Amino acid sequence: MTISHKRPFQLYLREEQIETLRMLAGKRGVSMAELVRQSVDRFIVETPLEEEPLWELVGIGASGVGDLSKQHDAYLARLEEEDNQT
């Protein structure tokens, strides 16, 4: 068994999805989170990246700013301040 690091991820589900997950988790003797992880793993395996059209979006908005993904709020706030000054 491979031990891997897990990180929290918030997910909103419909009530019927939650109830079904709860029932399946109980029947299989695993947590609901484990069922979601297994489902994500299965989806990833069944969806080759080259066939997923969303991957075509990766990199189309290259800004040249190396830390944009981490500092996007600061950059947006700065742009808003500049707009308000003009």
Residue frames as a rotation matrix with the C-alpha (Angstrom) as fourth column:
MET 1
0.578 0.816 0.000 0.00
0.816 -0.578 0.000 0.00
0.000 0.000 -1.000 0.00
THR 2
-0.387 -0.699 0.602 1.37
0.700 -0.647 -0.302 3.40
0.600 0.305 0.739 -1.00
ILE 3
0.157 0.369 -0.916 1.20
0.847 -0.527 -0.068 6.19
-0.507 -0.766 -0.395 1.54
SER 4
-0.361 -0.228 0.904 0.53
0.749 -0.649 0.136 9.51
0.556 0.726 0.405 -0.13
HIS 5
-0.885 0.022 -0.465 0.07
0.283 -0.769 -0.574 13.00
-0.370 -0.639 0.674 1.16
LYS 6
-0.110 0.913 0.392 -3.52
0.948 -0.022 0.317 14.21
0.298 0.407 -0.863 1.06
ARG 7
-0.992 -0.125 -0.035 -4.65
0.130 -0.963 -0.236 17.83
-0.004 -0.239 0.971 1.01
PRO 8
-0.296 0.942 -0.162 -8.09
0.436 -0.018 -0.900 19.17
-0.850 -0.336 -0.405 1.86
PHE 9
-0.986 0.122 0.112 -10.36
0.058 -0.382 0.922 20.05
0.156 0.916 0.370 -1.04
GLN 10
-0.522 0.849 -0.080 -13.81
-0.194 -0.210 -0.958 21.53
-0.830 -0.485 0.274 -0.61
LEU 11
-0.969 0.248 -0.013 -16.50
0.075 0.344 0.936 20.06
0.237 0.906 -0.352 -2.83
TYR 12
-0.480 0.875 0.070 -20.19
-0.696 -0.331 -0.638 20.89
-0.535 -0.355 0.767 -3.11
LEU 13
-0.978 0.201 -0.060 -22.47
0.135 0.820 0.556 17.98
0.161 0.535 -0.829 -3.91
ARG 14
-0.224 0.969 0.105 -26.20
-0.626 -0.225 0.746 17.63
0.747 0.101 0.657 -4.35
GLU 15
-0.062 0.272 0.960 -28.04
-0.970 0.208 -0.122 16.12
-0.233 -0.939 0.251 -1.40
GLU 16
0.892 0.450 0.045 -28.84
-0.423 0.865 -0.271 12.92
-0.161 0.222 0.962 -3.31
GLN 17
0.401 -0.835 -0.377 -25.14
-0.225 0.308 -0.924 12.50
0.888 0.455 -0.064 -4.18
ILE 18
-0.412 -0.541 0.733 -24.21
-0.818 -0.136 -0.560 12.81
0.402 -0.830 -0.386 -0.52
GLU 19
0.298 0.616 0.729 -26.83
-0.849 0.521 -0.092 10.27
-0.436 -0.592 0.678 0.55
THR 20
0.937 0.011 -0.348 -25.75
-0.223 0.787 -0.575 7.80
0.268 0.616 0.741 -2.14
LEU 21
0.010 -1.000 -0.028 -22.09
-0.389 0.022 -0.921 8.24
0.921 0.020 -0.389 -1.18
ARG 22
-0.261 -0.044 0.964 -22.97
-0.965 0.006 -0.261 7.70
0.006 -0.999 -0.044 2.48
MET 23
0.710 0.618 0.337 -24.85
-0.607 0.780 -0.151 4.49
-0.357 -0.097 0.929 1.64
LEU 24
0.790 -0.455 -0.411 -22.08
-0.098 0.568 -0.817 3.14
0.605 0.686 0.404 -0.62
ALA 25
-0.184 -0.892 0.413 -19.37
-0.650 -0.205 -0.732 4.03
0.738 -0.402 -0.542 1.88
GLY 26
0.037 0.286 0.958 -21.24
-0.949 0.310 -0.056 2.13
-0.313 -0.907 0.283 4.60
LYS 27
0.927 0.375 0.031 -21.69
-0.338 0.867 -0.365 -0.94
-0.164 0.328 0.930 2.39
ARG 28
0.632 -0.744 -0.218 -18.03
0.069 0.334 -0.940 -0.97
0.772 0.578 0.262 1.37
GLY 29
0.753 -0.304 -0.583 -16.67
0.647 0.183 0.740 -0.10
-0.118 -0.935 0.335 4.80
VAL 30
-0.431 -0.867 0.249 -14.76
0.887 -0.458 -0.057 2.96
0.163 0.196 0.967 3.61
SER 31
-0.368 0.256 -0.894 -15.14
0.370 -0.842 -0.393 6.69
-0.853 -0.475 0.216 4.14
MET 32
0.755 0.645 0.114 -17.05
0.422 -0.346 -0.838 8.93
-0.501 0.681 -0.534 1.77
ALA 33
0.507 -0.653 -0.563 -13.78
-0.664 -0.712 0.228 10.75
-0.550 0.258 -0.794 1.10
GLU 34
-0.486 -0.705 0.516 -12.17
-0.228 0.672 0.705 7.48
-0.844 0.225 -0.488 0.02
LEU 35
0.137 0.623 0.770 -15.01
0.725 0.467 -0.507 6.83
-0.675 0.628 -0.388 -2.42
VAL 36
0.915 0.160 -0.370 -14.54
-0.074 -0.837 -0.543 10.29
-0.397 0.524 -0.754 -3.91
ARG 37
0.036 -0.980 -0.198 -10.76
-0.725 -0.162 0.669 9.72
-0.688 0.119 -0.716 -4.22
GLN 38
-0.449 -0.160 0.879 -11.38
0.272 0.913 0.305 6.37
-0.851 0.376 -0.367 -5.95
SER 39
0.554 0.747 0.367 -13.87
0.629 -0.087 -0.773 7.99
-0.546 0.659 -0.518 -8.31
VAL 40
0.733 -0.373 -0.569 -11.44
-0.504 -0.859 -0.087 10.78
-0.456 0.351 -0.818 -9.20
ASP 41
-0.340 -0.897 0.282 -8.68
-0.461 0.420 0.782 8.22
-0.820 0.135 -0.556 -9.81
ARG 42
-0.169 0.361 0.917 -10.98
0.634 0.752 -0.180 6.24
-0.754 0.551 -0.356 -12.10
PHE 43
0.848 0.512 -0.137 -12.02
0.265 -0.633 -0.727 9.40
-0.459 0.581 -0.672 -13.98
ILE 44
0.347 -0.806 -0.479 -8.39
-0.705 -0.562 0.433 10.42
-0.618 0.187 -0.763 -14.48
VAL 45
-0.541 -0.562 0.625 -7.47
-0.078 0.774 0.628 6.99
-0.837 0.291 -0.463 -15.86
GLU 46
-0.027 0.656 0.754 -10.49
0.792 0.474 -0.385 6.92
-0.610 0.587 -0.532 -18.16
THR 47
0.936 0.345 -0.065 -9.95
0.251 -0.788 -0.561 10.46
-0.245 0.509 -0.825 -19.53
PRO 48
0.067 -0.961 0.267 -6.68
0.990 0.097 0.102 10.69
-0.124 0.257 0.958 -21.44
LEU 49
-0.054 -0.151 -0.987 -5.30
0.359 -0.925 0.122 14.22
-0.932 -0.348 0.104 -21.21
GLU 50
-0.927 -0.362 -0.103 -4.86
0.038 -0.363 0.931 14.55
-0.374 0.859 0.350 -24.95
GLU 51
-0.571 0.783 0.249 -8.61
0.656 0.253 0.711 13.93
0.493 0.569 -0.658 -25.40
GLU 52
0.116 0.606 -0.787 -9.74
0.922 -0.360 -0.141 16.46
-0.369 -0.710 -0.600 -22.78
PRO 53
0.243 0.017 0.970 -10.48
0.739 -0.651 -0.174 19.75
0.628 0.759 -0.171 -24.61
LEU 54
0.988 0.147 -0.047 -10.07
0.140 -0.728 0.671 21.81
0.065 -0.670 -0.740 -21.43
TRP 55
0.351 -0.930 -0.107 -6.32
0.619 0.144 0.772 21.12
-0.703 -0.337 0.626 -21.51
GLU 56
0.052 -0.295 0.954 -6.14
0.929 -0.336 -0.154 23.26
0.366 0.895 0.257 -24.65
LEU 57
0.839 0.340 0.426 -6.72
0.179 -0.910 0.374 26.26
0.515 -0.237 -0.824 -22.37
VAL 58
0.689 -0.626 -0.364 -3.55
0.510 0.062 0.858 25.64
-0.515 -0.777 0.362 -20.36
GLY 59
-0.281 -0.956 -0.081 -0.98
0.705 -0.263 0.658 28.30
-0.651 0.128 0.749 -21.14
ILE 60
0.020 0.292 0.956 -3.07
0.928 -0.360 0.090 30.43
0.371 0.886 -0.279 -23.48
GLY 61
0.881 0.337 0.333 -3.03
0.194 -0.898 0.394 33.28
0.432 -0.282 -0.857 -20.99
ALA 62
0.170 -0.901 -0.400 0.69
0.978 0.206 -0.047 33.33
0.125 -0.382 0.916 -20.35
SER 63
0.958 0.286 -0.033 1.35
0.286 -0.930 0.231 36.62
0.035 -0.230 -0.972 -18.58
GLY 64
0.216 -0.953 0.214 5.10
0.220 -0.166 -0.961 36.42
0.951 0.255 0.173 -18.22
VAL 65
0.044 -0.127 0.991 4.60
-0.888 -0.459 -0.020 37.01
0.458 -0.879 -0.133 -14.49
GLY 66
-0.568 -0.452 -0.688 6.05
-0.256 0.891 -0.375 34.02
0.783 -0.037 -0.622 -12.67
ASP 67
-0.965 0.156 -0.209 4.03
0.253 0.355 -0.900 34.26
-0.066 -0.922 -0.382 -9.46
LEU 68
-0.671 0.738 0.074 0.67
-0.590 -0.591 0.550 35.25
0.450 0.326 0.832 -10.96
SER 69
-0.032 0.709 -0.704 -1.14
0.100 0.703 0.704 32.14
0.994 -0.048 -0.094 -9.72
LYS 70
-0.255 -0.127 -0.958 -0.05
0.925 0.255 -0.280 32.83
0.280 -0.958 0.053 -6.14
GLN 71
-0.721 -0.167 -0.673 -0.32
0.455 -0.847 -0.277 36.62
-0.523 -0.505 0.686 -6.15
HIS 72
-0.558 0.506 0.658 -3.34
0.696 -0.147 0.703 37.14
0.452 0.850 -0.270 -8.43
ASP 73
0.478 0.782 -0.400 -5.33
0.875 -0.386 0.291 38.98
0.073 -0.489 -0.869 -5.77
ALA 74
0.059 -0.552 -0.832 -2.53
0.477 -0.716 0.509 41.49
-0.877 -0.427 0.221 -5.21
TYR 75
-0.877 -0.393 0.276 -2.16
0.406 -0.298 0.864 42.08
-0.257 0.870 0.421 -8.96
LEU 76
-0.202 0.889 0.410 -5.90
0.819 -0.076 0.569 42.54
0.538 0.451 -0.712 -9.41
ALA 77
0.521 0.358 -0.775 -6.07
0.781 -0.567 0.262 44.96
-0.346 -0.742 -0.575 -6.48
ARG 78
-0.401 -0.760 -0.511 -3.21
0.368 -0.645 0.670 46.97
-0.839 0.080 0.538 -7.96
LEU 79
-0.817 0.155 0.555 -4.97
0.541 -0.127 0.832 47.13
0.199 0.980 0.020 -11.34
GLU 80
0.239 0.969 -0.056 -8.18
0.904 -0.202 0.376 48.26
0.353 -0.141 -0.925 -9.66
GLU 81
0.266 -0.234 -0.935 -6.31
0.597 -0.721 0.351 51.01
-0.757 -0.652 -0.052 -7.81
GLU 82
-0.787 -0.616 -0.032 -4.76
0.327 -0.461 0.825 52.18
-0.523 0.639 0.564 -11.08
ASP 83
-0.483 0.699 0.527 -8.18
0.730 -0.010 0.683 52.22
0.483 0.715 -0.506 -12.78
ASN 84
0.475 0.713 -0.515 -9.64
0.880 -0.386 0.277 54.27
-0.001 -0.585 -0.811 -9.93
GLN 85
-0.097 -0.613 -0.784 -6.85
0.480 -0.719 0.503 56.84
-0.872 -0.328 0.364 -10.23
THR 86
-0.934 -0.286 0.215 -7.58
0.312 -0.357 0.881 57.53
-0.175 0.889 0.422 -13.89
